[in-house]
Amino acid sequence: SLSSPVLAAVSERYYKVTAEALRVCGELVRVVRPSFE
């Protein structure tokens, strides 16, 4: 029963890191895309 809060905290941190990475990728795509057109 002690591992449940730990797993929740780890998954929350992982989700935040993943969301930040996706946001950065979106910014990069928006910056790079106009140079291709």
ZADO-1210 file (C-alpha; in nm, 4 decimals, padded with zeros to 6 digits):
<atoms>
<atom x="00.0000" y="00.0000" z="00.0000" code="SER" pos="1"/>
<atom x="00.3023" y="00.2274" z="00.0379" code="LEU" pos="2"/>
<atom x="00.3950" y="00.2046" z="-00.3309" code="SER" pos="3"/>
<atom x="00.0665" y="00.3561" z="-00.4521" code="SER" pos="4"/>
<atom x="00.1411" y="00.7234" z="-00.3618" code="PRO" pos="5"/>
<atom x="00.4969" y="00.6819" z="-00.4874" code="VAL" pos="6"/>
<atom x="00.3781" y="00.5514" z="-00.8233" code="LEU" pos="7"/>
<atom x="00.1244" y="00.8335" z="-00.8432" code="ALA" pos="8"/>
<atom x="00.3952" y="01.0948" z="-00.7799" code="ALA" pos="9"/>
<atom x="00.6305" y="00.9374" z="-01.0346" code="VAL" pos="10"/>
<atom x="00.3607" y="00.9145" z="-01.3019" code="SER" pos="11"/>
<atom x="00.2565" y="01.2752" z="-01.2370" code="GLU" pos="12"/>
<atom x="00.6149" y="01.3957" z="-01.2741" code="ARG" pos="13"/>
<atom x="00.6564" y="01.1866" z="-01.5898" code="TYR" pos="14"/>
<atom x="00.3344" y="01.3322" z="-01.7302" code="TYR" pos="15"/>
<atom x="00.4517" y="01.6885" z="-01.6646" code="LYS" pos="16"/>
<atom x="00.7875" y="01.6207" z="-01.8300" code="VAL" pos="17"/>
<atom x="00.6149" y="01.4610" z="-02.1298" code="THR" pos="18"/>
<atom x="00.3708" y="01.7512" z="-02.1639" code="ALA" pos="19"/>
<atom x="00.6593" y="01.9999" z="-02.1524" code="GLU" pos="20"/>
<atom x="00.8504" y="01.8032" z="-02.4168" code="ALA" pos="21"/>
<atom x="00.5451" y="01.7947" z="-02.6445" code="LEU" pos="22"/>
<atom x="00.4983" y="02.1701" z="-02.5999" code="ARG" pos="23"/>
<atom x="00.8616" y="02.2333" z="-02.6948" code="VAL" pos="24"/>
<atom x="00.8257" y="02.0085" z="-03.0011" code="CYS" pos="25"/>
<atom x="00.5165" y="02.2037" z="-03.1039" code="GLY" pos="26"/>
<atom x="00.7060" y="02.5322" z="-03.0726" code="GLU" pos="27"/>
<atom x="00.9942" y="02.3945" z="-03.2812" code="LEU" pos="28"/>
<atom x="00.7557" y="02.2733" z="-03.5522" code="VAL" pos="29"/>
<atom x="00.5885" y="02.6139" z="-03.5629" code="ARG" pos="30"/>
<atom x="00.9284" y="02.7844" z="-03.5996" code="VAL" pos="31"/>
<atom x="01.0697" y="02.5442" z="-03.8606" code="VAL" pos="32"/>
<atom x="00.7595" y="02.4912" z="-04.0765" code="ARG" pos="33"/>
<atom x="00.7482" y="02.8383" z="-04.2456" code="PRO" pos="34"/>
<atom x="01.1031" y="02.7911" z="-04.3793" code="SER" pos="35"/>
<atom x="00.9895" y="02.4844" z="-04.5774" code="PHE" pos="36"/>
<atom x="00.7128" y="02.6648" z="-04.7646" code="GLU" pos="37"/>
</atoms>
